[in-house]
Amino acid sequence: MLAKLNFIVSQVLANAKALVVLLALIVCAGPSRANLGTFYFTPFEFAYAGGLSSPALEGSLFALEVHEVFGNPNSVYLSLLNLSDLSHPNISATSPTITGIYFDDNASLLNFGSASIFDQSPMTGFNLGGGGPPNVPGGVGISFFSDYRVSATPPSPSMGLDPGQFLTLQFGLLGGATASDVFQALAHEEASSGLRLALHVQEIGVGSSTEASGSFVTVVPEPGGFLLLAVAGMVLQLRRRRR
């Protein structure tokens, strides 16, 4: 787990420009959404030379933000962001692309029947509840079984989330749950009773002989892990002030 967290922190620090843009977007978003926290995704399936240690994965960074909905405590915004570093040789304006978003909700919090797209970058295009494979590729190997999916409008990867793009989904919550409960479920160490999201990402590794696809899952930091990610964010702010 520590190795996964280190991978994410290294990508966070490497993608400083993208995160500075993200911070600016959050500030401009106004009071309608309160960000409870951010989770990052780590690769668990990558069928390319070197596997999960492949240099082709360098520069790729994907995040999930959990937002409260003011005035509607029994609802949540989940924002998916492609923060891949455009200055890295593996990354271009159109790759890598998030083409599938999968939900494994063992906490039974999300009302999938209420799912809607609250906001998204232009020219992204997603279908709610259908399209794509029913489970994230390789998900069975990590006991990830999808309860719901959001897939890029065909043909993928022409549509989906390219670097710098975002998608914000809104869900009603079951049993009187709140956005804070969703955050806690994502931070739950036991996947069998928590909430996980996974991504299918295509066109990884620009300039490689073969652009590959991979699967990524949300990571639960070890105790102190959220603090480590927060420190990484502080480093980004310091870098910004020095420019």
C-alpha positions in Angstrom: 0.0 0.0 0.0 2.8 2.4 0.8 4.3 1.8 -2.7 0.9 2.7 -4.2 0.7 5.9 -2.1 4.3 6.8 -3.1 3.4 6.3 -6.8 0.4 8.7 -6.4 2.4 11.3 -4.4 5.1 11.3 -7.1 2.5 11.8 -9.8 0.9 14.6 -7.8 4.2 16.4 -7.4 5.1 15.8 -11.0 1.8 17.2 -12.2 2.1 20.6 -10.5 0.7 22.6 -13.3 -2.5 20.5 -13.6 -3.2 20.8 -9.9 -2.6 24.5 -9.8 -5.3 24.7 -12.5 -7.5 22.4 -10.4 -7.1 24.6 -7.4 -8.1 27.7 -9.4 -11.2 25.9 -10.7 -12.2 24.9 -7.1 -11.9 28.6 -6.0 -14.0 29.8 -8.9 -16.6 27.2 -8.3 -18.2 29.2 -5.5 -20.1 28.1 -2.5 -22.4 25.6 -4.2 -20.0 22.7 -3.6 -17.8 22.0 -0.6 -14.9 19.6 -1.3 -14.7 17.0 1.5 -11.5 15.5 0.1 -9.7 14.0 -2.8 -8.8 10.4 -3.6 -6.3 9.3 -6.3 -6.3 6.2 -8.5 -3.5 3.6 -8.7 -3.1 1.2 -11.6 -3.9 -2.5 -11.0 -4.1 -3.9 -14.5 -1.8 -2.8 -17.4 -1.1 -5.3 -20.2 2.0 -3.7 -21.6 5.7 -4.3 -21.4 6.8 -3.9 -17.8 3.3 -4.3 -16.5 2.6 -2.0 -13.5 6.2 -0.9 -13.5 6.0 0.3 -17.1 7.4 3.8 -17.8 4.4 4.3 -20.1 2.3 4.9 -16.9 4.5 7.9 -15.9 2.8 11.2 -16.1 -0.8 9.7 -15.8 -2.7 11.0 -12.8 -6.5 10.6 -12.1 -8.4 12.0 -9.1 -11.8 11.8 -7.5 -13.3 14.6 -5.4 -16.2 14.2 -3.0 -18.4 17.3 -2.7 -21.3 18.2 -0.4 -24.4 19.6 -2.1 -25.5 22.7 -0.1 -29.2 22.6 0.6 -29.4 18.8 -0.1 -27.6 16.8 2.6 -28.8 13.5 1.2 -27.0 14.0 -2.1 -23.3 14.0 -3.2 -21.2 15.3 -6.1 -18.4 13.0 -7.3 -16.0 14.7 -9.6 -13.6 12.7 -11.8 -10.5 14.6 -13.1 -7.8 13.7 -15.6 -4.8 15.5 -14.2 -2.2 13.9 -16.4 0.9 16.0 -16.9 0.8 17.6 -20.4 4.5 18.4 -20.1 5.4 14.7 -19.9 6.3 12.9 -23.2 3.8 10.2 -22.4 0.9 12.6 -22.4 -0.8 14.5 -25.1 -3.9 16.7 -25.3 -6.0 13.6 -26.2 -4.4 10.8 -24.3 -4.6 9.1 -21.9 -8.4 9.1 -21.9 -10.8 7.9 -19.2 -13.5 5.9 -21.0 -15.1 4.0 -18.2 -16.0 4.8 -14.6 -17.1 1.9 -12.3 -18.7 1.8 -8.9 -18.4 -1.1 -6.4 -20.7 0.1 -3.6 -20.6 -2.4 -0.8 -21.7 0.3 1.6 -25.0 0.6 -0.3 -24.9 4.4 -0.2 -25.4 5.6 -3.7 -28.9 5.6 -5.3 -27.8 4.8 -8.9 -31.3 5.4 -10.2 -30.9 9.0 -9.3 -27.6 9.4 -11.1 -27.2 12.5 -13.3 -24.4 14.5 -14.9 -24.1 17.8 -13.0 -21.2 19.3 -15.0 -18.6 18.2 -17.5 -15.9 19.5 -19.8 -17.0 20.2 -23.4 -16.7 17.3 -25.9 -16.5 14.6 -23.3 -19.7 12.6 -23.8 -20.8 9.9 -21.3 -23.7 7.4 -21.0 -25.1 6.7 -17.5 -25.6 3.1 -16.5 -24.6 1.4 -19.7 -22.0 0.9 -22.5 -18.6 -0.6 -22.2 -17.8 -3.9 -20.4 -20.0 -4.6 -17.4 -17.0 -4.7 -15.1 -13.7 -2.9 -15.2 -11.1 -5.0 -17.0 -9.2 -7.0 -14.4 -11.6 -6.1 -11.6 -12.3 -9.7 -10.6 -8.6 -10.1 -9.6 -9.0 -7.4 -6.9 -12.5 -8.5 -6.0 -14.0 -5.4 -7.7 -17.5 -6.2 -8.9 -19.3 -3.2 -10.5 -22.7 -2.2 -9.3 -22.9 0.7 -11.8 -20.9 2.2 -14.6 -20.6 5.4 -16.6 -19.1 4.9 -20.1 -17.8 7.2 -22.8 -20.1 7.7 -25.7 -19.0 5.6 -28.7 -16.6 5.6 -30.4 -14.2 5.6 -27.5 -11.5 6.8 -27.0 -12.7 9.7 -29.2 -15.0 10.6 -26.3 -14.1 10.5 -22.6 -12.0 12.5 -20.3 -8.7 13.7 -21.8 -6.0 15.4 -19.8 -7.3 18.6 -18.2 -11.0 17.5 -18.4 -13.5 16.7 -15.7 -16.9 15.0 -15.1 -19.1 15.7 -12.1 -21.8 13.2 -11.3 -24.6 13.7 -8.8 -26.2 10.9 -6.8 -29.0 10.8 -4.3 -28.1 8.8 -1.2 -29.8 5.9 0.5 -31.0 5.5 4.1 -30.4 9.1 5.1 -26.7 9.0 4.2 -24.7 12.2 3.7 -21.7 13.1 1.5 -19.5 12.7 4.6 -20.7 9.0 4.8 -19.6 8.6 1.1 -16.2 10.1 1.9 -15.8 7.7 4.9 -16.8 4.7 2.8 -14.2 5.6 0.2 -11.6 5.8 3.0 -12.8 2.5 4.5 -9.9 -0.1 4.7 -12.2 -3.0 4.1 -13.4 -3.0 0.5 -16.1 -5.6 1.3 -18.0 -3.0 3.3 -16.8 0.3 1.7 -17.0 2.1 -1.6 -14.5 1.9 -4.4 -14.3 3.5 -7.9 -12.3 2.1 -10.8 -11.4 3.6 -14.2 -10.8 2.1 -17.6 -8.2 4.3 -19.3 -7.2 4.0 -22.9 -4.4 5.4 -25.0 -1.8 5.2 -22.3 1.8 5.9 -23.4 2.0 8.4 -26.3 5.0 7.6 -28.5 5.1 4.0 -27.4 5.1 1.4 -30.2 1.6 0.4 -29.0 -0.7 2.7 -27.0 -2.2 0.6 -24.2 -5.2 0.5 -21.9 -5.2 0.0 -18.2 -7.4 -0.2 -15.1 -7.1 2.0 -12.0 -8.8 1.9 -8.6 -9.2 4.4 -5.8 -6.5 4.0 -3.1 -7.1 4.2 0.7 -4.0 5.8 2.2 -2.5 4.2 5.3 -2.8 6.2 8.6 -1.1 9.5 7.9 -1.6 9.0 4.1 -4.1 11.8 3.8 -1.6 14.0 5.6 1.1 13.0 3.1 -1.1 13.9 0.2 -1.9 17.2 1.9 1.8 17.9 2.2 2.2 17.3 -1.5 -0.5 19.9 -2.1 1.3 22.4 0.1 4.5 21.8 -1.9 2.5 22.7 -5.0 1.3 25.9 -3.5 4.9 26.8 -2.5 6.0 26.2 -6.1 3.2 28.4 -7.3 4.2 31.3 -5.0 7.9 31.1 -6.2 6.9 31.5 -9.9 
